[in-house]
Amino acid sequence: MNKATSGIAAITLAATLVLGGCKKAEQPGAGETGAALGDQIVVDPEVTGDAGEAGNVTLSPASRAPQAVAAARKSAAELAGGLAPLPDAIRGSAAELAQAAAQAAQASPAARAARTDCSAKVQYSRDWVKKLPAEFPLYPQGAVQEAAGIDAEGCTLRVVSFGTAVPSEDVIAFYNTMARKGGYSAEYRLDGSDRVLGGRKQGQAYVVYARKQANGVTEVDLVVSGK
């Protein structure tokens, strides 16, 4: 991957900060809504394992066609009930947003007391895409690259990485709307080439990284934690 941060790497880094370590790392639904999302989950033929050349996520030509992009954007707007305008982004590090998600992943008092690194305990499976909260679904027609999560040992964490031909700003606008409708706060940052959105609601947190790759595909890391 490029400078951009993969979701699990971001949470691992944040967890290191939470645990008081000093090592720095290179940043490499439920119910009716969940059922409706089943038809929107795409495993693109060219994103069925490792990323493409130079670590880039690749999409099939059909997924990048203008009509496919328009359909995905329309589905996102319908799912969100209309997209709210994005606030002006704050330029600077989004590390505290990742740190908040790492802390929220420690869902039990015992995990918090032990400062458990929940990111080190995740299990990798595309099934975790279906376990995303209704407020933070996979972006319509998103091509899943990797998914992981845990609901054990006092940890609650989901991480999904995917690609889309929809511009990164549109992806962030979708999650900004979904987060605010779900009662979460939303803070928007520009961290280098990454657009980052994160926030909290009581013991729950999320952070979304979106970036445009050199091949034009938007790579997204979605992290949701806590309960």
Contacts in CASP RR format, 6 or more apart in sequence:
PFRMAT RR
TARGET T0000
AUTHOR 0000-0000-0000
METHOD contacts of the structure
MODEL  1
MNKATSGIAAITLAATLVLGGCKKAEQPGAGETGAALGDQIVVDPEVTGD
AGEAGNVTLSPASRAPQAVAAARKSAAELAGGLAPLPDAIRGSAAELAQA
AAQAAQASPAARAARTDCSAKVQYSRDWVKKLPAEFPLYPQGAVQEAAGI
DAEGCTLRVVSFGTAVPSEDVIAFYNTMARKGGYSAEYRLDGSDRVLGGR
KQGQAYVVYARKQANGVTEVDLVVSGK
1 28 0 8 1.000
1 51 0 8 1.000
1 55 0 8 1.000
1 219 0 8 1.000
2 55 0 8 1.000
2 56 0 8 1.000
2 193 0 8 1.000
2 211 0 8 1.000
2 213 0 8 1.000
2 214 0 8 1.000
3 27 0 8 1.000
3 192 0 8 1.000
3 193 0 8 1.000
4 27 0 8 1.000
4 28 0 8 1.000
4 193 0 8 1.000
4 194 0 8 1.000
4 209 0 8 1.000
4 211 0 8 1.000
4 219 0 8 1.000
4 221 0 8 1.000
5 13 0 8 1.000
5 27 0 8 1.000
5 28 0 8 1.000
5 98 0 8 1.000
5 194 0 8 1.000
5 209 0 8 1.000
5 221 0 8 1.000
6 27 0 8 1.000
6 28 0 8 1.000
6 146 0 8 1.000
6 161 0 8 1.000
6 221 0 8 1.000
7 159 0 8 1.000
7 161 0 8 1.000
7 207 0 8 1.000
7 209 0 8 1.000
7 221 0 8 1.000
7 222 0 8 1.000
7 223 0 8 1.000
8 119 0 8 1.000
8 122 0 8 1.000
8 148 0 8 1.000
8 159 0 8 1.000
9 25 0 8 1.000
9 26 0 8 1.000
9 27 0 8 1.000
9 28 0 8 1.000
10 27 0 8 1.000
10 98 0 8 1.000
10 101 0 8 1.000
10 207 0 8 1.000
10 209 0 8 1.000
10 221 0 8 1.000
10 223 0 8 1.000
11 98 0 8 1.000
11 101 0 8 1.000
11 102 0 8 1.000
11 105 0 8 1.000
11 118 0 8 1.000
11 119 0 8 1.000
11 157 0 8 1.000
11 159 0 8 1.000
11 223 0 8 1.000
11 225 0 8 1.000
12 25 0 8 1.000
12 117 0 8 1.000
12 119 0 8 1.000
12 120 0 8 1.000
13 24 0 8 1.000
13 25 0 8 1.000
13 27 0 8 1.000
13 95 0 8 1.000
13 98 0 8 1.000
14 95 0 8 1.000
14 98 0 8 1.000
14 99 0 8 1.000
14 100 0 8 1.000
14 101 0 8 1.000
14 102 0 8 1.000
14 103 0 8 1.000
15 102 0 8 1.000
15 105 0 8 1.000
15 117 0 8 1.000
15 118 0 8 1.000
15 119 0 8 1.000
15 120 0 8 1.000
16 23 0 8 1.000
16 24 0 8 1.000
16 25 0 8 1.000
16 117 0 8 1.000
17 95 0 8 1.000
17 99 0 8 1.000
17 102 0 8 1.000
18 99 0 8 1.000
18 102 0 8 1.000
18 103 0 8 1.000
18 106 0 8 1.000
18 115 0 8 1.000
19 115 0 8 1.000
19 117 0 8 1.000
20 115 0 8 1.000
29 37 0 8 1.000
29 130 0 8 1.000
29 131 0 8 1.000
29 132 0 8 1.000
29 133 0 8 1.000
29 134 0 8 1.000
29 137 0 8 1.000
30 133 0 8 1.000
30 134 0 8 1.000
31 134 0 8 1.000
33 79 0 8 1.000
33 134 0 8 1.000
33 137 0 8 1.000
34 130 0 8 1.000
34 134 0 8 1.000
34 137 0 8 1.000
36 79 0 8 1.000
37 130 0 8 1.000
37 137 0 8 1.000
37 138 0 8 1.000
38 130 0 8 1.000
40 75 0 8 1.000
40 137 0 8 1.000
40 138 0 8 1.000
40 140 0 8 1.000
40 141 0 8 1.000
40 142 0 8 1.000
41 129 0 8 1.000
41 130 0 8 1.000
41 138 0 8 1.000
41 142 0 8 1.000
41 144 0 8 1.000
42 63 0 8 1.000
42 141 0 8 1.000
42 142 0 8 1.000
42 143 0 8 1.000
42 144 0 8 1.000
43 126 0 8 1.000
43 143 0 8 1.000
43 144 0 8 1.000
44 59 0 8 1.000
44 60 0 8 1.000
44 63 0 8 1.000
44 142 0 8 1.000
44 143 0 8 1.000
44 163 0 8 1.000
45 60 0 8 1.000
46 52 0 8 1.000
46 58 0 8 1.000
46 59 0 8 1.000
46 60 0 8 1.000
46 143 0 8 1.000
47 57 0 8 1.000
47 58 0 8 1.000
47 59 0 8 1.000
47 143 0 8 1.000
47 144 0 8 1.000
47 145 0 8 1.000
47 162 0 8 1.000
47 163 0 8 1.000
49 145 0 8 1.000
49 146 0 8 1.000
51 57 0 8 1.000
51 58 0 8 1.000
51 145 0 8 1.000
52 58 0 8 1.000
54 214 0 8 1.000
56 213 0 8 1.000
56 214 0 8 1.000
56 215 0 8 1.000
56 217 0 8 1.000
56 219 0 8 1.000
57 143 0 8 1.000
57 145 0 8 1.000
57 161 0 8 1.000
57 162 0 8 1.000
57 163 0 8 1.000
57 213 0 8 1.000
57 217 0 8 1.000
57 219 0 8 1.000
58 215 0 8 1.000
58 217 0 8 1.000
59 143 0 8 1.000
59 163 0 8 1.000
59 164 0 8 1.000
59 165 0 8 1.000
59 217 0 8 1.000
62 68 0 8 1.000
63 141 0 8 1.000
63 143 0 8 1.000
63 165 0 8 1.000
64 165 0 8 1.000
64 217 0 8 1.000
68 141 0 8 1.000
68 165 0 8 1.000
69 165 0 8 1.000
69 166 0 8 1.000
71 140 0 8 1.000
71 141 0 8 1.000
72 139 0 8 1.000
72 140 0 8 1.000
72 141 0 8 1.000
72 142 0 8 1.000
72 164 0 8 1.000
72 165 0 8 1.000
72 166 0 8 1.000
73 166 0 8 1.000
73 170 0 8 1.000
75 140 0 8 1.000
75 141 0 8 1.000
76 83 0 8 1.000
76 139 0 8 1.000
76 140 0 8 1.000
76 166 0 8 1.000
76 170 0 8 1.000
76 174 0 8 1.000
77 83 0 8 1.000
77 174 0 8 1.000
79 137 0 8 1.000
79 140 0 8 1.000
79 174 0 8 1.000
79 178 0 8 1.000
80 174 0 8 1.000
80 177 0 8 1.000
80 178 0 8 1.000
80 181 0 8 1.000
81 177 0 8 1.000
82 177 0 8 1.000
83 173 0 8 1.000
83 174 0 8 1.000
83 177 0 8 1.000
84 173 0 8 1.000
84 176 0 8 1.000
84 177 0 8 1.000
84 180 0 8 1.000
85 173 0 8 1.000
86 169 0 8 1.000
86 172 0 8 1.000
86 173 0 8 1.000
86 176 0 8 1.000
86 188 0 8 1.000
87 176 0 8 1.000
87 186 0 8 1.000
87 188 0 8 1.000
88 188 0 8 1.000
89 188 0 8 1.000
89 189 0 8 1.000
89 190 0 8 1.000
89 195 0 8 1.000
90 187 0 8 1.000
90 188 0 8 1.000
90 189 0 8 1.000
90 190 0 8 1.000
91 189 0 8 1.000
91 190 0 8 1.000
91 191 0 8 1.000
92 189 0 8 1.000
92 190 0 8 1.000
92 191 0 8 1.000
92 192 0 8 1.000
93 189 0 8 1.000
93 191 0 8 1.000
94 189 0 8 1.000
94 191 0 8 1.000
94 194 0 8 1.000
94 196 0 8 1.000
94 198 0 8 1.000
94 207 0 8 1.000
94 209 0 8 1.000
97 187 0 8 1.000
97 189 0 8 1.000
97 196 0 8 1.000
97 197 0 8 1.000
97 198 0 8 1.000
97 199 0 8 1.000
97 207 0 8 1.000
98 207 0 8 1.000
98 223 0 8 1.000
100 198 0 8 1.000
100 199 0 8 1.000
100 200 0 8 1.000
100 205 0 8 1.000
100 207 0 8 1.000
101 198 0 8 1.000
101 205 0 8 1.000
101 206 0 8 1.000
101 207 0 8 1.000
101 223 0 8 1.000
101 224 0 8 1.000
101 225 0 8 1.000
102 118 0 8 1.000
102 119 0 8 1.000
102 225 0 8 1.000
103 112 0 8 1.000
103 205 0 8 1.000
104 156 0 8 1.000
104 200 0 8 1.000
104 203 0 8 1.000
104 204 0 8 1.000
104 205 0 8 1.000
104 225 0 8 1.000
104 226 0 8 1.000
105 118 0 8 1.000
105 119 0 8 1.000
105 155 0 8 1.000
105 156 0 8 1.000
105 157 0 8 1.000
105 225 0 8 1.000
105 226 0 8 1.000
106 112 0 8 1.000
106 115 0 8 1.000
106 116 0 8 1.000
106 118 0 8 1.000
106 154 0 8 1.000
106 155 0 8 1.000
107 154 0 8 1.000
107 155 0 8 1.000
107 156 0 8 1.000
107 203 0 8 1.000
107 225 0 8 1.000
107 226 0 8 1.000
107 227 0 8 1.000
108 154 0 8 1.000
108 155 0 8 1.000
110 154 0 8 1.000
111 118 0 8 1.000
111 153 0 8 1.000
111 154 0 8 1.000
111 155 0 8 1.000
116 153 0 8 1.000
116 154 0 8 1.000
116 155 0 8 1.000
118 150 0 8 1.000
118 153 0 8 1.000
118 154 0 8 1.000
118 155 0 8 1.000
118 156 0 8 1.000
118 157 0 8 1.000
118 225 0 8 1.000
119 157 0 8 1.000
119 159 0 8 1.000
121 150 0 8 1.000
121 152 0 8 1.000
121 153 0 8 1.000
121 155 0 8 1.000
122 148 0 8 1.000
122 149 0 8 1.000
122 150 0 8 1.000
122 157 0 8 1.000
122 159 0 8 1.000
123 148 0 8 1.000
123 149 0 8 1.000
123 150 0 8 1.000
124 146 0 8 1.000
124 147 0 8 1.000
124 148 0 8 1.000
124 149 0 8 1.000
125 147 0 8 1.000
125 148 0 8 1.000
125 149 0 8 1.000
126 144 0 8 1.000
126 147 0 8 1.000
127 147 0 8 1.000
128 147 0 8 1.000
128 148 0 8 1.000
128 149 0 8 1.000
128 158 0 8 1.000
128 159 0 8 1.000
128 160 0 8 1.000
129 138 0 8 1.000
129 144 0 8 1.000
129 147 0 8 1.000
129 160 0 8 1.000
131 149 0 8 1.000
131 151 0 8 1.000
131 158 0 8 1.000
132 138 0 8 1.000
132 158 0 8 1.000
132 160 0 8 1.000
132 222 0 8 1.000
132 224 0 8 1.000
133 158 0 8 1.000
133 204 0 8 1.000
133 224 0 8 1.000
135 178 0 8 1.000
135 179 0 8 1.000
135 181 0 8 1.000
135 182 0 8 1.000
135 183 0 8 1.000
135 184 0 8 1.000
135 206 0 8 1.000
136 175 0 8 1.000
136 178 0 8 1.000
136 179 0 8 1.000
136 206 0 8 1.000
136 208 0 8 1.000
136 222 0 8 1.000
136 224 0 8 1.000
137 178 0 8 1.000
138 144 0 8 1.000
138 160 0 8 1.000
138 162 0 8 1.000
138 222 0 8 1.000
139 162 0 8 1.000
139 164 0 8 1.000
139 166 0 8 1.000
139 171 0 8 1.000
139 174 0 8 1.000
139 175 0 8 1.000
139 220 0 8 1.000
141 164 0 8 1.000
142 162 0 8 1.000
142 163 0 8 1.000
142 164 0 8 1.000
143 162 0 8 1.000
143 163 0 8 1.000
143 164 0 8 1.000
144 160 0 8 1.000
144 161 0 8 1.000
144 162 0 8 1.000
144 163 0 8 1.000
145 161 0 8 1.000
145 162 0 8 1.000
145 163 0 8 1.000
145 219 0 8 1.000
146 159 0 8 1.000
146 160 0 8 1.000
146 161 0 8 1.000
147 158 0 8 1.000
147 159 0 8 1.000
147 160 0 8 1.000
147 161 0 8 1.000
148 158 0 8 1.000
148 159 0 8 1.000
148 160 0 8 1.000
149 157 0 8 1.000
149 158 0 8 1.000
149 159 0 8 1.000
150 156 0 8 1.000
150 157 0 8 1.000
156 225 0 8 1.000
156 226 0 8 1.000
156 227 0 8 1.000
157 223 0 8 1.000
157 224 0 8 1.000
157 225 0 8 1.000
157 226 0 8 1.000
158 222 0 8 1.000
158 223 0 8 1.000
158 224 0 8 1.000
158 225 0 8 1.000
159 221 0 8 1.000
159 222 0 8 1.000
159 223 0 8 1.000
160 221 0 8 1.000
160 222 0 8 1.000
161 219 0 8 1.000
161 220 0 8 1.000
161 221 0 8 1.000
161 222 0 8 1.000
162 219 0 8 1.000
162 220 0 8 1.000
162 222 0 8 1.000
163 217 0 8 1.000
163 218 0 8 1.000
163 219 0 8 1.000
163 220 0 8 1.000
164 171 0 8 1.000
164 217 0 8 1.000
164 218 0 8 1.000
164 220 0 8 1.000
165 216 0 8 1.000
165 217 0 8 1.000
165 218 0 8 1.000
166 218 0 8 1.000
167 212 0 8 1.000
167 218 0 8 1.000
168 195 0 8 1.000
168 210 0 8 1.000
168 211 0 8 1.000
168 212 0 8 1.000
168 218 0 8 1.000
168 220 0 8 1.000
169 195 0 8 1.000
171 195 0 8 1.000
171 208 0 8 1.000
171 210 0 8 1.000
171 218 0 8 1.000
171 220 0 8 1.000
172 188 0 8 1.000
172 195 0 8 1.000
172 197 0 8 1.000
172 208 0 8 1.000
172 210 0 8 1.000
175 197 0 8 1.000
175 206 0 8 1.000
175 208 0 8 1.000
175 222 0 8 1.000
176 186 0 8 1.000
176 188 0 8 1.000
176 197 0 8 1.000
179 185 0 8 1.000
179 186 0 8 1.000
179 197 0 8 1.000
179 198 0 8 1.000
179 199 0 8 1.000
179 206 0 8 1.000
180 186 0 8 1.000
182 201 0 8 1.000
183 201 0 8 1.000
184 199 0 8 1.000
184 200 0 8 1.000
184 201 0 8 1.000
184 204 0 8 1.000
184 206 0 8 1.000
185 198 0 8 1.000
185 199 0 8 1.000
185 200 0 8 1.000
185 201 0 8 1.000
186 197 0 8 1.000
186 198 0 8 1.000
186 199 0 8 1.000
187 197 0 8 1.000
187 198 0 8 1.000
187 199 0 8 1.000
188 195 0 8 1.000
188 196 0 8 1.000
188 197 0 8 1.000
188 198 0 8 1.000
189 195 0 8 1.000
189 196 0 8 1.000
189 197 0 8 1.000
190 196 0 8 1.000
193 211 0 8 1.000
193 212 0 8 1.000
194 209 0 8 1.000
194 210 0 8 1.000
194 211 0 8 1.000
195 209 0 8 1.000
195 210 0 8 1.000
195 211 0 8 1.000
196 207 0 8 1.000
196 208 0 8 1.000
196 209 0 8 1.000
196 210 0 8 1.000
197 207 0 8 1.000
197 208 0 8 1.000
198 205 0 8 1.000
198 206 0 8 1.000
198 207 0 8 1.000
198 208 0 8 1.000
199 205 0 8 1.000
199 206 0 8 1.000
199 207 0 8 1.000
200 206 0 8 1.000
203 226 0 8 1.000
203 227 0 8 1.000
204 224 0 8 1.000
204 225 0 8 1.000
204 226 0 8 1.000
204 227 0 8 1.000
205 224 0 8 1.000
205 225 0 8 1.000
205 226 0 8 1.000
206 222 0 8 1.000
206 223 0 8 1.000
206 224 0 8 1.000
206 225 0 8 1.000
207 223 0 8 1.000
208 220 0 8 1.000
208 221 0 8 1.000
208 222 0 8 1.000
208 223 0 8 1.000
209 220 0 8 1.000
209 221 0 8 1.000
210 218 0 8 1.000
210 219 0 8 1.000
210 220 0 8 1.000
210 221 0 8 1.000
211 218 0 8 1.000
211 219 0 8 1.000
212 218 0 8 1.000
212 219 0 8 1.000
213 219 0 8 1.000
END
